[in-house]
């Protein structure tokens, strides 16, 4: 897979043929799509915990949206500094890029530590607040506590991954993501179960259940994250930590990063807060509905792996083009990436529509849970292309530093459309009503992001 060199094709002001732009977007996004295999870790955790029964699955599913909330907020500085790195890389400013990289490490670590403390405190009252039944509260608390406490290690690894992508190295994070997934399976097997069999060989494990799933994820994330950080700090010219080069926190850089990060943090609070609210709306429907909802969300994640891969490519390509002061190329890459995302996610949605009984059958042996999950997932799959538009267009806008207006758009969409419809439909249709509301909201969100992209005002945003 070709390494995109920011000092060559993207940095030049000459117009590239359409076919070449598509090739660049594909070659940059394919490794990022591969890196999205970490989404499959949710699938692995859900499948391996699912073998313990519906209650164990429900305990993990109950707090998943809350984990996304606290994790995404803590990651906001990561996106702010990585976008600035892409701008410096596009301008071929190695010293500036390295300087920002080291400042970002400090800020990201501080944000993650604060989030870890807050999450650890909230772990105990959270299941009760979400309206969970008594028998799943203990496991839910343990799972949330372990994941929250590990945020500093997780965020540093994610920062290293986004920084490598920002300078055009998407292959390294992609390959290491495969290793992360493999490690997660191994750690989970030994930590979740008391005993298990592989290829006819019997092994004894720790038998920690839900806690083992959390620890398996933490260990695999930490190990691969440290390797990514070392690769960036030692090997890459645009990121390398060079003895003698100082990188004190600069308020000018910090403010620029915050200009990107704060709207993203607000957006994460709004989006993931809405997910928490959705969980609270669904929780009274019972353990079966909570488990089915969690499994359906996990299976649907497979469909949007390509979307998030193209989102990362769009951020890098648009960011480097902006850094090279080539706005026409930035606009072109934004549209190419978005349309590709819509097409690919439309295809994955069609495949999942027919394959979801098999996929969900792998996740849970409980027939009642599986059937309900299949029925609700198929509702949302109908709008997968527009979901793809919202994902990839957001990445393109982020590359230009346009995060405030998209953040407001996301808040209006998910709270004004999804939550409002859920409050109306869940009481009448149960879990299916929640997924009808989700489908309507995703269609609306995709449409408004396409409008934002078409109007072109995002090209005038000053970072």
N, C-alpha and C positions, 0 to 999 in steps of 0.2 A: 504494500500500500504506500502510495507516494506521500512523502513529507511535504507539506505546503510551506514554501519558503517565503516569509513575509517581505523579504528584500528583493524578490524577483517579480513574479507575475502580478501579485496583488498590489505591490507598491508602485508599479509602473502606472503611468497615466494613459497608456494606450488601451483602447477598447479591445476586449477579448471576444472571440466568437462565442455564440450561445452554447454550442456543444462543449467548448472548453470550460465554460463556467459550470455547466452541469457536471462535467467530469471532476472538477475541483471540489464542488459541493459534495459529490458522492464519495470521493476518495477521502475527504476530510471527515465526513459524517459516519462512514462505515465503521471505523474503529470506535467512534463515540457510541454508536449503536451497540457495538460489542461491549463497551464499558457499561452500558445499561443492563448488562446481564446481572448487575448487582440487584436490580429489581427482582430478578429470579430468586434472590435470597429470601425475599418475602414469601415467594411461592414455596421454597424449600422449607422454611420455618413452618409455614402453614400446613404443608403436607406432613412433615415429621411430627408436629404437635397434634395434627388431626388424628393421628393413630392413637392418641391418648383418650380421645372421645370429644363429644360436643362441648362439654364444660371447659376443657383446656383450650379448645379453639376459640370459644367465646371470650375467655379471659384475655387472650392475645388480641383478638379483634376489637374488644371493647376499648382498649387504650391506644390502638394503632394511630387513630387520627390525632390524639393528644401528643403522641411521640412526634408525628409529622409537624405539628404546630411548634413545639419547642425547638425541634431540630432545625426547621427551616428559618425560624427567627434568628437562631444563633449563627446560621450560615450567611446571613445578609452581607456582612463585611467581606466574605469570600467572593461574592459576585461583584461587589464594588471594586475591590482591588484587582481582580482578574480582568475585568473590562479595561481598567487603566493599563494593565500590562499589555493587553492586545493592542491598544492604541500606540504604546511605545514601540512594540514590536513592528507594527505597520510603518512607523516612522524610522525604523532601523536604529533606535536609540537603546543600545545594549545597557549602558550604564544606568539610564533612567529606569529601564525595565527591571534590572537587578535591584535597584534601590527600592522600588515599589514592592517587589516581591518580599523583601525582608521586612519592610514595614507592615505588610499585610499579615505576615506570620504572627507578629506581636499582637496586632489588633484582633485577628481571628481567634487567637488563643485566649485573650481576655474575654471576648464575647462568649466563647464556649464555656469557660469556667463559670461565668455568671449564670448562664443557662443551666449548667449542671447542678449548681446549688439550688436554683429555683425548682428544677425538675425533681430533685431528690426530696425537697420539702413537700411538693404537691403530690408525690406518689401515694401517700397514705390516705388523704381524704378523696382523691380523684375518683376511684370506682364507685364510692357511695354517691358522690355528686352526679355521676353519670347515670345513676339509677339502676346499677347492676344488682342482680340477685346475690344474696349473701354467699352462696357457695363458690362464686367465681372471683370474689373480691380479693382474696389473699394472693392468688396467682397473678392477677392483674397488677396489683401493687408491686410485687416482686419484679415482674417483667419490666414495668415502667421505670422502676428505681435503677435497675442495672443498666438499661439503655441510657437513661439520663446521666448517670454518673460517668459514662464513657464518652460523653460529647467532646471533651477536649481532644482526645486521640482521634475520634472520628472526623472532627472538623479540620484538623491539621492535614489529614490524609486527603480529604475532599478539596482543600485549598491547593494542595500540591497537584492534584489531578486537574482542576480547573486552570491552574497556572500553566501547566504543560499544554493543555488544549489551547490556551490563549496564544501561545507562541507557535502553534501549528503542529505540535507533537501529540497526535491523537492515538498513535499506535501503541505507545508504552502503556497508557492507562487502560486501553482495551485489553491488551494481553494480560496485564496484572489483574484485571477484573475477573478473567477466567480463573486465575489462580485463587482469587478471593472466594469465588463461588465453590471451588473444589474444597478449599480449606473449611468453609462453612459447613459443608456436608459432613466432613470428617469430624470436626469438633462437635457438631450437633449429635452425631451418632453416639459418640462416647459420653457426652454430657447429658443428653435427654433420657436415654434408655438404661435400664439396669443390665440388660443383656440383649444382644441382637446377632443376627446371622448374615454373613456376606459370602456369596459363592460357596455355601456349604460350611464355612468356618464360623465357629461361635466365638463371640467376644463378650467381655463384661465391661459395662460402662458405669458412670457415676450415678445414673438413675435420678437426675435432678428435675426431670419433667420440664415444665415451662421455664424455670430458671435456667436450665441447661440450654434451651433455645436462645435465650438472651445472651448468655455467656459465649455461645458459639459464634453468634453474630459479632459480638464485641471483639473477640480474639482475632477473627479473620479480618475485620476492618482495621484493627490496630496494626497487625503485622504488615499488611499490604500498604497501609497508609504511611508507615515509617519508611518503607522501601521507596515509595513514590517521592516522599519528601527528600530523601537522600539523593535520588536520581536528579531531581531538579536542582538541588543545592550544589551538587558536585559536577554533573555532566553538562548541563545546558548553558550555553554562552549568555542567553538572555535572562537566566535565573541564578546562575552560579554565585555562591557566596565566596568572594575573593578577599583574602586577608589584606587588611589595610583600607578596604572600602567601608566607610561608615554609613549607617542607615538609621539616623535618629528619626523619631516620629516628626513629620513635617505637617503643620496645620493645613497648609495649602493642599497637600495630597490627601490628607485625612478628610477635609471638607469635600473634595471632589468625590472621594470614595463614598462618603456619607450621602452625597446628593443622589448617588445611584442606589446605595444600600438602604436608606431609610424608607423610601417608597416601597422597596421590595420587602422590607420587614413588615411594614403596615399591610402590604398585600398578603404576606404569609399569615399574619394574624387574622386577617379577614377571611381568607380561603380556608385555612386549617381550623380557625375558630368556628367557621360554618360547618366543617366536618365534625367537630366536637358536638356542635348543636344538633347535627343530623344524627349522630350516635345517640344523643340523649333522647331524641324523638323516637328512634328505632328501639332503644333498650326496653321500654315497657312491653314490646311485642313478644319478649321472651328469649330464652337461650337459643332456640332453633333459628329465629330470625336474625339474632346478632351474629351467630356463626355463619349463616347463609350470606348475610350482607358482607362479612369479612372475606369469605371465600370468593364471592363474586368480584369484589374489588381487587383481590389478589390476581385472579385469572384475567381480569380486564387489563391489568398492568402489562401483561405480555403484549397486548395490542399497541400500547403507546410507547413501548421501548424505541421503535424507529422514530417516533415523533420527538422524543427527548434527545435522540442522537442528532437529528437534524436541527433541533433547537440549539444544541451546543455548537454545531457547525455554523449556523446562522450568526450566532453571537461572535464567533471568532472571525468569520469572513467580513461581516459588517464592521466589526471593531477595527480590524486591520485596514479595511478600506477607508474608514473615517480617519484613522491615524495617518494614512497616506494621502489624505485630502482628496479622495476620489469618490465624491458623492454619487455620481451615476453608477459606478460599480457597486457601491453599497446598496443602492436601491435595487439593482439587478439581482444581486445575491440574495437579498431579502425575499424577493418574489419567487425566485427559482427554488429556494429552500422551502418556502411555505407551500407552494404548489406540489412539490415533491412529497412533503409531509402529508398533505391531504390525500394524494393518490395512494401512497404506501399504507397509510392508516385505514383508508377505505378498504384496501385489499385484505389487510390483517383482520379487520372487522368482519368481513364476509367469511374468512376462514374460521375465525373463532365462533361465529354464529352456529356453524355446523359441528365444530370440534368441541364446544364447551361441555357437553355431557361427559366426554372422555376426560377432558382436563379436570373437571370438578370431581369426577369419580376417583381420580388419583389423589385429590386433596383430602377427601373425607369418605369414610366407609358408611356414613349415616345417610340412608336413602332419603329421608325427609328433608335433611339439610341440602343435599345435592340437588334434588328436584326444584326446591325453592330458589336456590342460587342460579340454576340454569334459566329459569323463567324470568328472573329480574335482570340478569346480565344481557339477555337477548334484547331487552327493551333499549338499553343504552347503546348497544352496538350499531343501531340504525343511524346514529348521528356521529359515528367515529370520524368521518372526514372533516366535519366542522370542529370537532375536538382537536384534531390535528392542526387545523388552521390557527386555533387559539394558542397552542403550545409553541409552534415554530415561529409564528409572527411575534410572539412575546420575546423569544430569543433574539430575533433580528432587531427589534426595537431596543432591547437591552444593550446590544452591541454598539448602538449609537448613543447610549446613555439616556434613552427615553424610558424612564421607569415610573414617573409620577402619574401621568395620564393613564397608562396601562394598568397601574395599580388601582386607580379609582374605578376604571372600567370593570376590573375583576370584582371589586367589592360590590359595586352596584348589581352586577350580574348574579353573583352567588347568593347575596343576601336578599336582593330585591326580587329575584326570580325563583331560585332553587328553594331557599328556606320558606319563603311565602307559600309556594306551591306544596311543599312537604307538609306544612301545618294544615293545609286544606285536605290533601289527598291521603295521608297516612291513616287518618281515622276512618276513612271510607274504604281504602284499598289495601291497607296493611303495608308490608314491605314493598309490594309492587308500586304503590303510590309514591314511595320515596324515589324509586328509580325512574318513574315517569317524570317526576319533577327534575331529576338530574338530567335526563335526556333533553328536556325543554331548555334548561339553563345552558347546557353545553352548545346547543344549536344557536342560541342567542349570543353567547360569548364569542363563538367562532365568527359570526356575522359582523359583530362590532369591531373585532380585531382586523378583519379584512378591510373594513371601512377606514380604520385608522391607518393601515398600511397604504391604502390607495390615496389618501389625502396628502401624504408626503410631509406633513409638518414635523415629523420625528427627525427629519434630516437637518432641521434648523436648531435642534436642541444643543445648548452650550454646556460642556462639562468643564 
